[in-house]
Amino acid sequence: MTDRYADYVSGLESPAQHGFAATPSNSADLPEVTRALYVGGAGAVAVILASGAELSFAGVASGTILPLRVRRLKASGTTASNIVGLV
């Protein structure tokens, strides 16, 4: 398969090239820092950003993409489901 963009360097504004199921945990970081989170099921999302800042987003709608560099998806405070880390 041809990939026209194989020789381009990806920036944060580029589309995601990989994704993984983001499992909430209060003690374990995600496998890698994300470029964004996709929220499949509505609810609250609590995160620790790459900078170490802790944030909570209430009322996140299903199908939302949060453009956040997330290190950890916290179990405490996260009620949204089917969250995917995009990198």
FENFENZI-V364947 format. One record per helix or strand of 3 or more residues. SS is the DSSP state (H for helix, E for strand). FROM is the first residue (numbers start at 0). TO is the last residue. If there is no record, write none. Layout:
# FENFENZI-V364947
ss:SS from:FROM to:TO
ss:SS from:FROM to:TO
This chain:
# FENFENZI-V364947
ss:E from:18 to:20
ss:E from:35 to:40
ss:E from:42 to:48
ss:E from:53 to:59
ss:E from:63 to:65
ss:E from:69 to:72
ss:E from:80 to:85
